Amino acid sequence: MNKSYNVSDHVKKIIRSLPIKFRAKVTSIQEADDLNKLILESLISSLKSHEIELIGDEHAKYKSIALTSKEKYAKAIQAVESEQ
């Protein structure tokens, strides 16, 4: 039995096959778009841009920032003031 698949079948199959990290994006696509009218190229473009954002977020998570404590800052100011 040969079954032909239309674009909406492919869209739904792609959405079901995505990993869990795409869940928020999938939900937003499902709520915003009629999956029967969604163009496959549009879906793929949207998913690619989301994946780029996820990769950027992963890299940003590992960037460290140095914060100075207020106590150290206050002691440094007192030391400078006492020298004057």
C-alpha positions as CSV (number, residue, x, y, z in Angstrom):
1,M,0.0,0.0,0.0
2,N,1.6,3.2,-1.2
3,K,0.8,6.3,0.8
4,S,1.7,9.7,-0.4
5,Y,2.7,12.4,2.1
6,N,1.9,16.1,1.7
7,V,3.7,19.0,3.1
8,S,1.7,19.2,6.3
9,D,2.5,15.6,7.0
10,H,6.2,16.3,6.7
11,V,5.9,19.4,8.9
12,K,4.1,17.4,11.6
13,K,6.6,14.6,11.4
14,I,9.6,17.0,11.7
15,I,8.0,18.7,14.7
16,R,7.4,15.4,16.4
17,S,11.0,14.3,15.8
18,L,12.7,17.3,17.4
19,P,14.7,16.9,20.6
20,I,13.4,18.3,23.9
21,K,15.5,21.4,23.7
22,F,13.2,22.6,20.9
23,R,10.0,22.1,22.9
24,A,9.4,25.8,23.5
25,K,9.9,26.6,19.8
26,V,7.6,23.7,18.8
27,T,4.9,25.0,21.1
28,S,5.1,28.5,19.8
29,I,4.9,27.2,16.2
30,Q,2.0,25.1,17.0
31,E,0.1,27.9,18.7
32,A,1.0,30.6,16.1
33,D,0.7,28.8,12.8
34,D,-1.8,26.5,11.2
35,L,0.4,23.4,10.6
36,N,-1.7,22.5,7.6
37,K,-0.7,25.8,5.9
38,L,2.9,26.0,7.2
39,I,5.5,25.9,4.4
40,L,8.3,23.4,4.9
41,E,11.0,25.9,4.1
42,S,9.6,28.3,6.6
43,L,9.6,25.7,9.3
44,I,13.2,24.7,8.6
45,S,14.3,28.3,8.5
46,S,12.7,29.0,11.9
47,L,14.2,25.9,13.5
48,K,17.7,26.7,12.2
49,S,17.5,30.2,13.6
50,H,16.3,28.8,16.9
51,E,19.2,26.3,16.9
52,I,21.7,29.2,16.4
53,E,20.2,31.0,19.4
54,L,20.5,27.8,21.5
55,I,24.1,27.5,20.5
56,G,24.8,31.1,21.4
57,D,23.1,30.7,24.8
58,E,25.3,27.6,25.5
59,H,28.4,29.7,24.8
60,A,27.2,32.6,26.8
61,K,26.5,30.3,29.8
62,Y,30.2,29.5,30.0
63,K,31.5,33.1,29.8
64,S,32.6,34.2,33.3
65,I,32.2,37.7,34.6
66,A,34.1,39.2,37.5
67,L,32.1,41.0,40.1
68,T,33.6,43.0,42.9
69,S,32.0,42.8,46.3
70,K,30.8,45.9,48.0
71,E,32.8,45.1,51.1
72,K,36.1,44.9,49.2
73,Y,35.3,48.1,47.3
74,A,34.5,49.9,50.6
75,K,37.8,48.7,52.1
76,A,39.7,49.9,49.1
77,I,38.1,53.4,49.3
78,Q,38.9,53.6,53.0
79,A,42.5,52.6,52.4
80,V,42.8,55.3,49.7
81,E,41.1,57.9,51.9
82,S,43.3,57.1,54.9
83,E,46.5,57.5,52.8
84,Q,45.4,61.1,51.8
